[in-house]
Amino acid sequence: MQLLSEQELERRKDREELYALGINPYPAESFSINVTAEDIHKNYENRKTDYKDISIAGRLMSRRIMGSASFGEIQDSTGRLQFYVRRDDICPEEDKALYNTVFKKLLGIGDFVGLKGYIFTTQTGEISLHVTELKVLSKAVKPLPIVKRDEEGNVYDGFTDPEQRYRQRYVDLTVNPEFKKTFITRSRIISNMRRYFDDRGWLEVETPILQAVHGGAAARPFMTHHNTLDMPLYLRIANELYLKRLIVGGFDGVYEFGKMFRNEGMDRTHNPEFTSMEIYVAYKDYIWMMEIVEELLEKVTESIHGKTVVKVGGKEIDFAGPYRRLTMFDSIKEYAGVDVSEMDEEGLRKVCAELGIEVDPSMGKGKLIDEIFGAKVEANLVQPTYITDYPIEMTPLAKKHRSKAGLVERFELFVNGKEIANAYSELNDPIDQRERFEEQLKLAARGDDEAMAMDEDFLRALEYGMPPTAGLGIGIDRLTMLLTDNSTIQEVLFFPQMRPEKKAVELTEEEKVIMDLLGKNHPASLPDLKAQSGLSGKKWDVSMKGLSQKGLVKVTKEGESLKVDLVG
């Protein structure tokens, strides 16, 4: 049973009173809007005659009732606007219930209202709406958190707990509207990237999210089951192999913005569901792709910030190219002080032990090199840096290096210590690709749950012939973090994945008495606690059993005496 607060009960009562007055608090008909709060604040002083007959809607965010006239604030999607309402203006007839009862008593903070009227400037110089019509559009039956701001803009009693903000993003965006800027910027990043690709004639496409074979990356997938086909399916960990099939099919350039799913850990830069952009262009290579990435990110950054220099965590990062280029082996030599270019697996394990890097038996040569790189190099790559020419063991889908044996033509772009882009000269030799997949199967047999699976249909596509191709993937979430100066991925996702929400434990009045006593003094002697509670024997037994079952208290024996303590 849902337990309601006093305010929630009162708001439900107000809702019923609105119905009793013949006012539907959730009307079906449209409310016509011809202006926004932002438009009024920006343009009223220069175009006063344009704001004589306006219609605006939004949430009621404050009220100052002064008898037959009142001030308040309405908040729409663009900002807040002060309004002034007089009883006789919105109630010109004898019936004054719309003001005296509805506005003053039955409306509350967070309710949606529609207002019509004209704009004027108050004696204190504040642009305001003089209301001539008021319409109830939606009654909120749960109160918004009260966020107080002083004259200097300092926030008090704010809705600031990160877990609450991520779980209840709808409340967060209402009471902390400044966070909307992050998501507006995210949308602009994607639209600018899309425009860049479209202007070059590359086609935006869609590929399957449910896949029979998970491939295109080294990651652990989410698995499900299709009942009709009676077969396992996987949420995609990458869209690479399907996009390459389209290059085989005759498209010169294809790209996709899409959700990827990886059944892995969660932290400040990882969410199990994330957004990636991947693009593949025929007859190009990874060197050409480096130039494209530099031009793309420079243009996107300028479109967002008006310049290429961005402040991230107190550091200034310049996205103007060209970016520094450093091979994987040279980067390890520079930052870890060891040359791993000629080492076998045994030698790499020894290096990991000397550097204090934890490894496990399932890791092959490529994974060991990647662990050394991650532990000793990544954090040093603050300005945009290309790490190039990876060992072949690390990259099953990239073409062998044209001049360096044992390496592949691959780069990753690192910014502020994190990888945000990954690109290859794509492997288009079907025989070589099959051998690489077979090596992945050997790693899987050793216990590597991120090893790639054999994809026979993809191999068949390559056998029909794929032209030389450059491929690129960019993590949209991490790029957004950089361009909005956010340090956690949860801040740039509307609805990040969260652990199950802990339900509030409901206590009886007797249980509350015991918990209050323990809160003041614990652990406590069981006989003393029982005496202080004043509960009868039966109520005491029921209450203690209830608290134990809810995992709130525990009883332990110390010598001959029993002690009661709080759990956790």
C-alpha positions as CSV (number, residue, x, y, z in Angstrom):
1,M,0.0,0.0,0.0
2,Q,1.3,3.4,-1.0
3,L,1.9,5.7,2.0
4,L,1.2,9.4,1.2
5,S,2.7,12.4,2.9
6,E,0.5,15.2,4.2
7,Q,1.2,17.3,1.2
8,E,0.4,14.5,-1.2
9,L,-2.9,13.9,0.6
10,E,-3.7,17.6,0.4
11,R,-2.9,17.8,-3.3
12,R,-5.2,14.9,-4.1
13,K,-7.9,16.7,-2.1
14,D,-7.3,19.8,-4.2
15,R,-7.6,17.7,-7.3
16,E,-11.0,16.5,-6.3
17,E,-12.2,20.0,-5.4
18,L,-11.2,21.2,-8.9
19,Y,-13.4,18.5,-10.4
20,A,-16.2,19.5,-8.0
21,L,-15.9,23.1,-9.4
22,G,-16.3,21.8,-12.9
23,I,-12.7,22.3,-13.8
24,N,-10.9,19.4,-15.4
25,P,-7.3,19.5,-14.0
26,Y,-6.1,17.5,-17.0
27,P,-7.9,19.0,-20.0
28,A,-7.7,17.3,-23.4
29,E,-7.7,20.3,-25.7
30,S,-4.6,22.0,-26.9
31,F,-3.4,25.3,-25.4
32,S,-2.0,27.6,-28.0
33,I,1.5,29.1,-27.2
34,N,3.0,32.0,-29.2
35,V,6.0,33.0,-27.1
36,T,8.6,31.6,-24.7
37,A,10.1,33.1,-21.5
38,E,13.5,33.4,-23.2
39,D,12.1,35.2,-26.2
40,I,10.4,37.8,-23.9
41,H,13.5,38.5,-21.8
42,K,15.7,38.8,-24.9
43,N,13.5,40.9,-27.1
44,Y,10.8,42.8,-25.2
45,E,12.8,46.0,-24.6
46,N,13.4,46.4,-28.3
47,R,10.0,45.2,-29.6
48,K,7.5,46.1,-26.9
49,T,4.6,46.3,-29.3
50,D,5.0,42.6,-30.2
51,Y,4.1,41.5,-26.7
52,K,0.6,42.9,-26.3
53,D,-1.3,39.7,-26.8
54,I,0.8,36.7,-25.7
55,S,0.0,33.1,-24.6
56,I,2.5,31.1,-22.6
57,A,2.4,27.9,-20.5
58,G,4.5,26.1,-18.0
59,R,4.9,25.2,-14.3
60,L,3.9,27.4,-11.5
61,M,7.1,27.9,-9.5
62,S,6.3,30.6,-7.0
63,R,3.4,32.7,-5.7
64,R,3.2,35.9,-3.6
65,I,-0.5,36.3,-2.8
66,M,-1.5,39.9,-1.8
67,G,-5.2,39.9,-1.3
68,S,-7.0,40.6,-4.6
69,A,-3.7,40.7,-6.6
70,S,-0.7,38.4,-6.7
71,F,2.7,37.9,-8.2
72,G,4.1,34.5,-9.3
73,E,6.6,32.8,-11.6
74,I,6.0,30.4,-14.4
75,Q,8.7,28.2,-15.8
76,D,8.6,26.9,-19.4
77,S,11.3,25.0,-21.3
78,T,13.4,28.1,-21.8
79,G,13.4,29.8,-18.4
80,R,11.2,31.7,-15.9
81,L,8.9,34.6,-16.3
82,Q,7.3,36.7,-13.5
83,F,3.6,37.3,-13.8
84,Y,1.1,39.6,-12.2
85,V,-2.6,38.5,-11.7
86,R,-5.5,40.5,-10.4
87,R,-8.8,38.9,-9.3
88,D,-11.0,41.1,-11.4
89,D,-8.9,40.6,-14.6
90,I,-9.3,36.8,-14.7
91,C,-12.8,36.9,-13.1
92,P,-14.6,39.8,-14.8
93,E,-18.0,38.4,-13.9
94,E,-19.5,38.0,-10.4
95,D,-18.0,34.5,-9.9
96,K,-14.5,35.1,-8.4
97,A,-13.8,31.4,-7.7
98,L,-11.0,31.1,-10.3
99,Y,-8.9,33.5,-8.3
100,N,-10.2,33.2,-4.7
101,T,-10.4,29.4,-4.7
102,V,-8.5,27.9,-7.7
103,F,-5.5,30.2,-7.9
104,K,-5.1,31.0,-4.2
105,K,-6.0,27.6,-2.6
106,L,-6.1,24.8,-5.1
107,L,-3.1,25.4,-7.3
108,G,0.4,24.6,-6.0
109,I,4.0,24.8,-6.9
110,G,4.7,22.5,-9.9
111,D,1.2,22.7,-11.4
112,F,1.0,23.4,-15.1
113,V,-0.9,26.5,-16.1
114,G,-1.6,28.4,-19.3
115,L,-1.5,32.2,-19.1
116,K,-2.6,34.9,-21.6
117,G,-2.1,38.6,-21.3
118,Y,0.5,41.4,-22.1
119,I,4.0,42.1,-21.0
120,F,4.9,45.2,-19.0
121,T,7.8,46.4,-16.8
122,T,7.2,46.7,-13.0
123,Q,8.3,49.7,-10.9
124,T,11.4,47.7,-9.9
125,G,12.3,47.2,-13.6
126,E,11.3,43.5,-13.9
127,I,9.8,42.3,-17.1
128,S,6.5,40.6,-16.2
129,L,3.3,39.2,-17.7
130,H,0.0,40.9,-16.8
131,V,-2.4,38.0,-16.8
132,T,-5.8,38.4,-18.3
133,E,-6.7,34.7,-18.7
134,L,-5.6,31.7,-16.6
135,K,-6.2,28.0,-17.4
136,V,-5.3,24.9,-15.3
137,L,-3.5,22.5,-17.5
138,S,-2.2,19.8,-15.2
139,K,-2.4,19.3,-11.4
140,A,0.7,17.8,-9.8
141,V,-0.2,15.5,-6.9
142,K,3.4,15.1,-5.7
143,P,5.2,18.3,-4.5
144,L,8.5,19.4,-6.1
145,P,11.5,19.8,-3.9
146,I,11.8,23.4,-2.8
147,V,15.0,25.0,-4.1
148,K,15.7,28.3,-2.5
149,R,18.1,30.9,-4.1
150,D,19.3,34.1,-2.5
151,E,19.8,37.4,-4.3
152,E,23.4,36.3,-5.2
153,G,22.1,33.1,-6.8
154,N,23.3,30.8,-4.1
155,V,21.2,27.6,-3.8
156,Y,19.8,26.3,-0.5
157,D,17.9,23.0,0.1
158,G,18.6,22.0,-3.5
159,F,17.9,18.7,-5.2
160,T,21.6,17.9,-5.3
161,D,22.1,14.3,-4.3
162,P,23.5,12.6,-7.4
163,E,21.7,9.3,-7.0
164,Q,18.3,11.1,-6.6
165,R,19.1,13.3,-9.6
166,Y,19.9,10.4,-11.9
167,R,16.9,8.3,-10.7
168,Q,14.5,11.2,-10.9
169,R,15.8,13.1,-13.9
170,Y,12.4,14.6,-14.5
171,V,12.6,16.3,-11.1
172,D,16.3,17.2,-11.7
173,L,15.6,19.0,-15.0
174,T,12.6,20.9,-13.4
175,V,14.3,22.2,-10.3
176,N,17.8,22.4,-11.7
177,P,17.1,23.6,-15.2
178,E,20.8,24.6,-15.7
179,F,21.6,20.9,-16.3
180,K,19.5,21.1,-19.5
181,K,22.4,22.8,-21.1
182,T,24.4,19.5,-21.0
183,F,21.8,17.6,-22.9
184,I,21.2,20.4,-25.4
185,T,24.9,20.4,-26.1
186,R,24.9,16.6,-26.5
187,S,22.1,17.0,-29.1
188,R,24.1,19.7,-30.9
189,I,27.2,17.5,-31.0
190,I,25.3,14.7,-32.7
191,S,23.6,17.0,-35.2
192,N,26.8,18.7,-36.1
193,M,28.6,15.4,-36.7
194,R,25.6,14.2,-38.7
195,R,25.8,17.4,-40.9
196,Y,29.5,16.9,-41.4
197,F,29.0,13.3,-42.7
198,D,25.9,14.2,-44.8
199,D,27.7,17.1,-46.5
200,R,30.3,14.5,-47.7
201,G,27.7,12.2,-49.2
202,W,27.9,9.4,-46.6
203,L,24.7,7.6,-45.8
204,E,23.2,7.3,-42.3
205,V,21.9,3.7,-41.8
206,E,20.5,1.4,-39.2
207,T,21.7,-2.0,-38.3
208,P,20.4,-4.8,-36.0
209,I,20.5,-4.4,-32.2
210,L,19.5,-8.0,-31.7
211,Q,22.3,-10.2,-33.2
212,A,22.8,-13.9,-33.6
213,V,26.5,-13.5,-33.2
214,H,28.1,-10.8,-31.0
215,G,31.1,-9.2,-32.7
216,G,32.9,-6.1,-33.7
217,A,34.6,-5.5,-30.3
218,A,36.2,-7.3,-27.4
219,A,33.4,-7.2,-24.8
220,R,31.0,-9.4,-22.8
221,P,27.5,-9.3,-24.3
222,F,24.0,-9.3,-22.8
223,M,22.2,-12.4,-23.9
224,T,18.5,-13.1,-24.4
225,H,16.3,-15.7,-26.0
226,H,13.8,-15.5,-28.9
227,N,10.9,-17.7,-28.2
228,T,9.5,-18.2,-31.7
229,L,12.9,-18.9,-33.3
230,D,14.0,-20.8,-30.2
231,M,17.5,-19.4,-30.4
232,P,19.8,-17.2,-28.3
233,L,20.3,-13.6,-29.3
234,Y,22.7,-10.9,-28.1
235,L,22.3,-7.2,-27.7
236,R,25.0,-5.7,-29.9
237,I,28.3,-4.8,-28.5
238,A,29.2,-3.0,-31.7
239,N,27.7,-2.4,-35.2
240,E,31.0,-2.7,-37.1
241,L,30.4,-6.1,-38.8
242,Y,27.0,-5.1,-40.2
243,L,28.3,-1.7,-41.5
244,K,31.1,-3.5,-43.3
245,R,28.5,-5.7,-44.9
246,L,27.0,-2.6,-46.4
247,I,30.4,-1.6,-47.8
248,V,30.6,-5.0,-49.4
249,G,27.1,-4.3,-50.8
250,G,28.3,-1.2,-52.7
251,F,27.9,1.8,-50.5
252,D,31.0,4.1,-50.4
253,G,30.4,5.5,-47.0
254,V,27.9,4.6,-44.2
255,Y,27.5,5.7,-40.6
256,E,25.3,5.0,-37.7
257,F,24.6,6.6,-34.3
258,G,23.4,3.8,-32.1
259,K,23.1,2.3,-28.7
260,M,25.6,-0.4,-27.8
261,F,25.3,-2.8,-24.8
262,R,28.2,-4.4,-22.9
263,N,27.7,-6.6,-19.8
264,E,30.6,-5.2,-17.9
265,G,31.5,-3.0,-14.9
266,M,30.0,0.4,-14.2
267,D,32.0,3.4,-13.1
268,R,32.5,7.1,-13.9
269,T,33.2,6.5,-17.6
270,H,31.3,3.3,-18.2
271,N,27.6,2.6,-18.5
272,P,26.3,-0.8,-19.7
273,E,24.2,1.0,-22.4
274,F,26.1,3.7,-24.3
275,T,26.0,5.6,-27.6
276,S,28.5,5.2,-30.3
277,M,29.0,6.6,-33.8
278,E,30.6,4.3,-36.3
279,I,31.5,5.2,-39.9
280,Y,33.1,3.3,-42.7
281,V,34.4,4.8,-45.9
282,A,35.6,2.8,-48.9
283,Y,39.0,3.3,-50.6
284,K,40.5,5.1,-47.5
285,D,42.9,4.1,-44.7
286,Y,43.6,5.0,-41.1
287,I,46.0,7.8,-42.0
288,W,43.3,9.5,-44.0
289,M,40.9,8.9,-41.1
290,M,43.2,10.8,-38.6
291,E,42.8,13.9,-40.7
292,I,39.0,13.4,-40.9
293,V,38.8,13.1,-37.0
294,E,40.9,16.3,-36.5
295,E,38.7,18.3,-38.9
296,L,35.5,16.8,-37.5
297,L,36.3,17.5,-33.8
298,E,37.6,20.9,-34.6
299,K,34.4,21.9,-36.4
300,V,32.1,20.3,-33.7
301,T,34.0,22.1,-30.8
302,E,33.9,25.4,-32.6
303,S,30.1,25.0,-33.3
304,I,29.5,24.4,-29.5
305,H,32.0,26.8,-27.9
306,G,32.9,29.2,-30.7
307,K,36.6,28.2,-30.3
308,T,38.7,25.0,-30.3
309,V,40.0,25.3,-26.7
310,V,37.8,23.7,-24.0
311,K,38.2,23.8,-20.3
312,V,38.0,20.3,-18.8
313,G,38.5,19.9,-15.0
314,G,40.7,23.0,-14.8
315,K,42.8,22.0,-17.8
316,E,42.6,23.7,-21.2
317,I,42.4,21.2,-24.1
318,D,42.8,22.3,-27.7
319,F,40.9,20.3,-30.3
320,A,42.6,22.1,-33.2
321,G,44.7,19.7,-35.3
322,P,47.1,18.2,-36.0
323,Y,47.2,15.9,-33.0
324,R,50.3,14.3,-31.6
325,R,51.0,10.7,-33.0
326,L,52.7,8.1,-30.8
327,T,52.9,4.4,-31.5
328,M,51.6,1.9,-28.8
329,F,55.2,0.6,-28.1
330,D,56.7,4.1,-28.0
331,S,54.1,5.3,-25.6
332,I,54.8,2.4,-23.2
333,K,58.5,3.0,-23.5
334,E,58.0,6.7,-22.8
335,Y,55.7,6.5,-19.8
336,A,56.4,3.0,-18.3
337,G,60.1,3.0,-19.1
338,V,60.1,-0.5,-20.7
339,D,60.4,-1.8,-24.3
340,V,57.8,-4.5,-24.8
341,S,58.0,-4.6,-28.6
342,E,59.9,-7.9,-28.7
343,M,58.5,-9.6,-25.6
344,D,56.6,-12.8,-25.6
345,E,53.7,-13.6,-23.2
346,E,56.1,-14.8,-20.4
347,G,58.1,-11.6,-20.6
348,L,55.0,-9.5,-20.5
349,R,53.8,-11.2,-17.4
350,K,57.1,-10.6,-15.8
351,V,56.8,-6.8,-16.6
352,C,53.3,-6.7,-15.2
353,A,54.5,-8.3,-12.0
354,E,57.4,-5.7,-11.7
355,L,55.0,-2.8,-12.4
356,G,52.4,-4.1,-9.9
357,I,49.8,-4.7,-12.5
358,E,47.3,-7.5,-11.7
359,V,46.7,-10.0,-14.5
360,D,45.1,-13.5,-14.8
361,P,45.8,-16.7,-16.8
362,S,43.1,-16.0,-19.4
363,M,45.0,-13.0,-20.7
364,G,47.0,-13.4,-23.9
365,K,49.8,-11.2,-25.3
366,G,47.4,-8.5,-26.5
367,K,45.5,-8.2,-23.2
368,L,48.8,-8.0,-21.3
369,I,50.1,-5.2,-23.4
370,D,46.7,-3.4,-23.1
371,E,46.9,-3.7,-19.2
372,I,50.4,-2.1,-19.2
373,F,49.2,0.7,-21.5
374,G,46.1,1.3,-19.4
375,A,48.0,1.4,-16.1
376,K,51.0,3.5,-17.1
377,V,50.2,5.5,-20.2
378,E,46.5,6.6,-20.5
379,A,46.4,9.1,-17.7
380,N,49.3,11.0,-19.3
381,L,47.5,11.6,-22.6
382,V,45.7,14.9,-21.7
383,Q,45.9,16.8,-25.0
384,P,44.4,15.0,-28.0
385,T,46.9,12.2,-28.9
386,Y,46.7,9.4,-31.5
387,I,48.1,6.1,-30.2
388,T,48.9,4.1,-33.4
389,D,50.2,0.8,-34.7
390,Y,48.8,-1.8,-32.2
391,P,50.1,-5.3,-31.8
392,I,48.1,-7.7,-34.0
393,E,46.9,-9.7,-31.0
394,M,45.0,-6.7,-29.7
395,T,43.0,-6.0,-32.9
396,P,41.4,-9.0,-34.7
397,L,39.5,-6.7,-37.2
398,A,42.3,-4.4,-38.4
399,K,44.6,-4.8,-41.5
400,K,48.2,-5.9,-41.0
401,H,50.6,-2.9,-41.0
402,R,52.0,-2.1,-44.4
403,S,55.6,-2.0,-43.2
404,K,55.8,-3.2,-39.5
405,A,55.5,-6.9,-39.0
406,G,53.4,-8.0,-36.0
407,L,51.4,-4.7,-36.0
408,V,48.1,-3.5,-37.4
409,E,47.0,-0.2,-38.9
410,R,44.9,1.1,-36.0
411,F,44.7,4.3,-33.9
412,E,42.9,5.3,-30.8
413,L,42.4,9.0,-29.9
414,F,42.9,9.8,-26.2
415,V,41.9,13.0,-24.6
416,N,42.1,13.9,-20.9
417,G,43.3,10.4,-20.2
418,K,40.4,8.6,-21.9
419,E,39.9,6.9,-25.2
420,I,37.1,8.6,-27.3
421,A,37.8,7.3,-30.8
422,N,39.0,4.1,-32.4
423,A,39.9,3.5,-36.0
424,Y,41.4,0.9,-38.4
425,S,42.4,0.3,-41.9
426,E,39.8,-2.4,-42.0
427,L,40.9,-6.0,-42.6
428,N,39.4,-7.2,-45.9
429,D,41.3,-10.4,-46.5
430,P,38.8,-13.2,-45.6
431,I,41.5,-15.8,-45.1
432,D,43.4,-13.6,-42.7
433,Q,40.2,-12.7,-40.9
434,R,39.2,-16.3,-40.4
435,E,42.6,-17.0,-38.8
436,R,42.2,-14.0,-36.5
437,F,38.8,-15.3,-35.4
438,E,40.3,-18.7,-34.7
439,E,42.8,-17.1,-32.4
440,Q,40.0,-15.4,-30.6
441,L,38.3,-18.8,-30.1
442,K,41.5,-20.1,-28.5
443,L,41.4,-17.1,-26.0
444,A,37.8,-17.8,-25.3
445,A,38.7,-21.4,-24.5
446,R,41.3,-20.1,-21.9
447,G,38.5,-18.2,-20.2
448,D,38.5,-14.8,-21.9
449,D,34.8,-13.9,-21.8
450,E,35.5,-10.8,-24.0
451,A,37.0,-12.7,-26.9
452,M,35.2,-12.4,-30.2
453,A,33.0,-15.1,-31.7
454,M,33.3,-16.7,-35.1
455,D,30.9,-14.9,-37.5
456,E,30.6,-17.1,-40.6
457,D,28.2,-14.8,-42.4
458,F,30.6,-11.9,-42.0
459,L,33.4,-14.1,-43.4
460,R,31.2,-15.0,-46.3
461,A,30.6,-11.3,-47.0
462,L,34.3,-10.7,-47.1
463,E,34.8,-13.6,-49.5
464,Y,32.6,-11.8,-52.0
465,G,35.1,-8.9,-51.7
466,M,35.3,-5.7,-49.7
467,P,37.2,-2.7,-51.0
468,P,40.0,-1.1,-48.9
469,T,38.1,0.7,-46.1
470,A,38.7,3.0,-43.2
471,G,36.5,2.6,-40.2
472,L,36.0,4.8,-37.1
473,G,34.1,4.7,-33.9
474,I,33.5,7.7,-31.5
475,G,32.1,7.4,-28.0
476,I,29.4,10.1,-27.9
477,D,29.0,10.0,-24.2
478,R,32.7,10.5,-23.5
479,L,32.9,13.3,-26.1
480,T,29.9,15.0,-24.5
481,M,31.7,14.7,-21.1
482,L,34.7,16.6,-22.5
483,L,32.7,19.3,-24.3
484,T,30.5,19.9,-21.2
485,D,33.2,19.6,-18.6
486,N,31.6,16.7,-16.8
487,S,33.7,14.0,-15.0
488,T,31.0,11.3,-14.8
489,I,29.1,9.6,-17.6
490,Q,25.9,9.7,-15.6
491,E,25.8,13.5,-15.9
492,V,25.5,13.2,-19.8
493,L,22.9,10.4,-19.9
494,F,19.3,11.3,-19.3
495,F,18.6,8.0,-17.6
496,P,21.8,6.1,-16.6
497,Q,21.6,2.6,-15.4
498,M,21.2,2.4,-11.6
499,R,21.1,-0.3,-9.0
500,P,17.6,-1.3,-7.8
501,E,16.1,1.5,-5.7
502,K,15.9,0.6,-2.0
503,K,12.3,0.7,-0.9
504,A,11.6,2.7,2.3
505,V,11.0,0.4,5.2
506,E,7.6,0.9,6.8
507,L,7.6,0.7,10.6
508,T,4.8,0.2,13.1
509,E,4.5,2.8,15.8
510,E,5.9,0.3,18.3
511,E,8.9,-0.5,16.0
512,K,9.5,3.3,15.7
513,V,9.8,3.6,19.5
514,I,12.4,0.8,19.7
515,M,14.4,2.3,16.8
516,D,14.3,5.8,18.3
517,L,15.7,4.4,21.6
518,L,18.5,2.5,19.8
519,G,19.3,5.6,17.7
520,K,20.2,7.4,20.9
521,N,22.0,4.6,22.6
522,H,23.2,1.3,21.0
523,P,24.0,-1.4,21.7
524,A,21.5,-1.6,24.5
525,S,20.7,-4.2,27.1
526,L,17.6,-6.1,26.0
527,P,15.9,-5.9,29.4
528,D,16.7,-2.2,29.8
529,L,15.5,-1.5,26.2
530,K,12.3,-3.3,26.8
531,A,11.6,-1.4,30.0
532,Q,12.3,1.9,28.3
533,S,10.0,1.2,25.4
534,G,7.0,0.7,27.8
535,L,5.6,-2.0,25.5
536,S,3.7,-5.0,26.7
537,G,5.3,-8.4,26.4
538,K,3.3,-9.3,23.3
539,K,3.8,-6.0,21.5
540,W,7.5,-6.1,22.4
541,D,7.9,-9.7,20.9
542,V,6.0,-8.8,17.7
543,S,8.0,-5.5,17.2
544,M,11.4,-7.2,17.8
545,K,10.5,-10.0,15.4
546,G,9.4,-7.4,12.8
547,L,12.6,-5.4,13.1
548,S,14.7,-8.5,12.9
549,Q,12.9,-9.7,9.7
550,K,13.4,-6.2,8.2
551,G,17.1,-6.5,8.9
552,L,17.2,-3.5,11.1
553,V,18.3,-4.9,14.5
554,K,20.1,-7.9,15.8
555,V,20.2,-9.6,19.2
556,T,23.5,-11.0,20.5
557,K,24.6,-12.8,23.7
558,E,27.4,-11.3,25.7
559,G,28.2,-13.6,28.6
560,E,25.0,-14.0,30.5
561,S,23.3,-10.9,29.1
562,L,21.5,-10.1,25.8
563,K,22.3,-7.1,23.7
564,V,20.3,-5.4,21.0
565,D,22.1,-3.4,18.3
566,L,21.4,-1.7,15.0
567,V,22.4,-3.6,11.8
568,G,24.9,-1.8,9.6
